[in-house]
């Protein structure tokens, strides 16, 4: 196979929070390992990349960054009308980054069409990207899951018309994504569950989609030291209702009445947000610990220190943390939500699966797993074996390259037919 020159796009690529930056880092590295050339175009936060991967920064105004989110930029920061649009949309309650990143990156690519064989978008799904093929470059897209699920779950959890209206405005970009998705040439999804949901939510023809499972980095391995008795671990964006952390906190509070357990949340909560509210209300502050900003090696050690882990999500398009925990041999209780059963296998294979949002089931399942060392050992071994057989980033990269080649061939045939 000839070397491909790949432009990989991501409007934001946080290397530690959320799956998009992790996907970008591992996929780009493995594509380079296979002999291809990769240049990543990203807005802030920028990704951590292999030294062999080129990073081209496409800076936004970064209006949502800590410690001053939703800030007003200084006049001198406004470089052009795209910046003005980004600021104006933010001030009216919208999340503008997918749209404004797309405007910027198309402008950059317009001057570099001879440098690439294919453009791969990582879930930007913005209208301006449709112009890429008019520039003469084939476009392929990864869609991890339809964000309409996030919007629906957050609206259900919201109280008051003002809050609901704010969420509708914030998620206004979803309408754009739903319009763009059916017009894309080829879409990659990380699970069959996500593929079905994209077809249902965004009206995409299933024949134009391909499922390629995600991988787990080889650094995620079982611990060499004993696990901490009673330690329960969860990895999720603490204040996103989609992740079900409030249900886990309720379950943990009930478990604390009878057991000496602690909860470690790998996340950084919003000050005064949902998670802090629930912890205060339940009176469990002394027994809940937050961890954030750690290295991959420290994360692996933390995963390996937990007696069990919990994934209480209400929906997942894949759930990389689930697969990473399985790679570390950490026994799991997880929701039967979205793609999680595809990752863990059927209930009882490598995890106990529970009904999403059912606190009672969560309490029972966690308690039974804590009480059963034989079951924990079985889940540990089965989870590790499943990851090793199914979730390899090298295999992901090979399948993605095959999808690239099909997309390029199809695009060239269409161009030739139009002449």
Buried (B, 14 or more C-beta within 10 A) or exposed (E): EEEBBBBBBBBBBBBBBBBBBBBBBBBBBBBBEBEBBBBBBBBBBBBBBBEEBBBBEBEBBBBBEEEEEEBEBEEEEBEEEBBBBBBEBBEEBBBBBBBBBBBBBBBEBBEBEEEBBBBBBBBBBBBBBBBBBEBEBBBBBBBBBBBBBBBBBBBEBBEEEEEBEEBBEBBBBBEBBBBBBBEBBBBBBBBEBBBBBBBEBBEBEBEBBBBBBBBBBEEBBBBEEEBBEBBBBBBBBBBBBBBBBBBBBBBBBBBBEEBEBBBBBBBBBBEEEBBBBBBEEBEBEEBBEBBEEEEBEEBBBBBBBBBBBBBBBBBBBBBBBBBBBBBBBBBBBBBBBBBBBBBBBEBEBBBBBBEBBBBEBBBBBBBEBBEBEEBBEBBBBBBBEBBEEBBBBBBBBBBBBEBBBBBBEEBEEEEEEEE
